Amino acid sequence: QVQLVESGGGLVQPGGSLNLSCAASGNIYVIYKMIWYRQAPGEQREWVATITSGGNTDYADYVKGRFTISKDDTKNTASLQMSSLKPEDTAVYYCNAPKIVTKSEAILVDIWGQGTQVTVSS
């Protein structure tokens, strides 16, 4: 069974930094891309950043220049380094893998983690 587990959330003051991590576990052969989303209370889930298997990255305009997505293929992890945090960044952050191929050649789609809470407040 393949799972995604986020960690690293917490309470931080405006202007501060946090580093979120998403660890994929299970019988994984390849993860094609990993995506971070967030959902604030009462709001729809929104896209934050994407990293492809080739290392290409893309960011939502509202985090560009402040957030950095990266990955470690040897550990099947993806990270989201967040800096210059604002109160409007407060949300539950989720990682998502649209497609994972397992070592037994099964194709898994749309895998989500359980989320990690980020609160930006003084």
C-alpha positions as CSV (number, residue, x, y, z in Angstrom):
1,Q,0.0,0.0,0.0
2,V,1.3,3.4,-1.0
3,Q,0.9,6.3,1.4
4,L,1.8,10.0,1.5
5,V,2.5,11.5,4.9
6,E,3.0,15.3,5.4
7,S,4.9,16.8,8.3
8,G,6.5,20.1,9.4
9,G,3.4,22.2,9.9
10,G,3.0,24.4,12.9
11,L,2.5,27.9,14.2
12,V,4.8,30.7,12.9
13,Q,4.8,34.4,13.1
14,P,4.3,36.6,10.0
15,G,7.6,36.8,8.1
16,G,8.7,33.5,9.4
17,S,9.6,30.2,7.6
18,L,8.5,26.6,7.7
19,N,9.7,23.5,5.8
20,L,7.0,21.0,5.0
21,S,7.9,17.4,4.0
22,C,5.9,14.8,2.1
23,A,7.1,11.2,2.5
24,A,5.9,8.5,0.2
25,S,6.1,5.0,1.4
26,G,5.3,1.6,0.0
27,N,6.3,-0.5,-3.0
28,I,7.1,2.5,-5.2
29,Y,8.9,2.3,-8.5
30,V,8.3,5.9,-9.8
31,I,6.4,9.0,-8.8
32,Y,5.8,11.1,-11.9
33,K,5.1,14.4,-10.2
34,M,4.3,15.7,-6.7
35,I,2.0,18.6,-6.0
36,W,1.3,20.7,-3.0
37,Y,-2.2,22.1,-2.4
38,R,-3.7,24.0,0.5
39,Q,-7.1,24.6,1.9
40,A,-8.0,27.5,4.3
41,P,-11.1,27.3,6.5
42,G,-14.2,27.8,4.5
43,E,-12.3,27.9,1.2
44,Q,-11.8,25.6,-1.6
45,R,-8.6,23.6,-1.9
46,E,-6.1,25.5,-4.1
47,W,-2.9,24.6,-5.9
48,V,0.4,25.8,-4.5
49,A,3.3,24.2,-6.4
50,T,4.3,21.3,-8.6
51,I,7.5,19.4,-9.2
52,T,7.8,16.9,-12.1
53,S,9.9,13.7,-12.2
54,G,12.4,15.7,-14.3
55,G,12.7,18.4,-11.6
56,N,10.7,21.1,-13.4
57,T,8.8,23.3,-11.0
58,D,5.8,25.6,-11.2
59,Y,4.2,27.9,-8.6
60,A,1.0,29.7,-8.0
61,D,1.4,33.4,-8.3
62,Y,0.5,34.0,-4.7
63,V,3.5,32.0,-3.4
64,K,6.0,32.6,-6.2
65,G,9.3,33.9,-4.9
66,R,8.5,32.9,-1.3
67,F,8.0,29.1,-1.6
68,T,10.4,26.5,-3.0
69,I,9.4,23.0,-3.9
70,S,12.0,20.2,-4.1
71,K,12.3,16.5,-4.1
72,D,14.6,13.7,-3.1
73,D,14.0,10.7,-5.4
74,T,16.3,8.4,-3.3
75,K,13.9,8.9,-0.4
76,N,10.7,9.4,-2.3
77,T,10.1,12.7,-0.5
78,A,9.0,16.2,-1.6
79,S,9.5,19.3,0.4
80,L,8.0,22.8,0.4
81,Q,10.2,25.4,1.9
82,M,8.1,28.4,2.8
83,S,9.5,31.8,3.7
84,S,8.1,35.3,4.2
85,L,4.9,33.7,5.5
86,K,1.8,35.8,5.6
87,P,-1.4,35.3,7.6
88,E,-3.2,34.4,4.4
89,D,-0.9,31.4,4.0
90,T,-2.7,29.8,7.0
91,A,-4.2,26.5,5.7
92,V,-4.0,22.8,5.8
93,Y,-1.3,21.8,3.3
94,Y,-1.7,18.6,1.4
95,C,0.7,16.7,-1.0
96,N,-0.7,14.8,-3.9
97,A,0.8,12.4,-6.4
98,P,-1.3,12.2,-9.5
99,K,0.3,8.9,-10.7
100,I,2.5,6.4,-9.0
101,V,3.8,3.2,-10.5
102,T,4.6,0.4,-8.1
103,K,7.4,-2.2,-8.4
104,S,4.7,-4.7,-9.1
105,E,3.7,-2.5,-12.0
106,A,0.4,-1.4,-10.6
107,I,-0.6,2.2,-11.5
108,L,-2.0,4.2,-8.7
109,V,-3.7,7.5,-9.3
110,D,-4.6,10.6,-7.3
111,I,-2.9,9.7,-4.0
112,W,-3.3,12.3,-1.2
113,G,-1.7,12.7,2.2
114,Q,-3.7,13.6,5.3
115,G,-2.5,17.2,5.5
116,T,-0.5,19.3,7.9
117,Q,-1.7,22.5,9.5
118,V,0.2,25.7,8.9
119,T,-0.9,28.7,11.0
120,V,0.7,32.1,10.5
121,S,-0.2,34.5,13.3
122,S,1.4,36.9,15.7
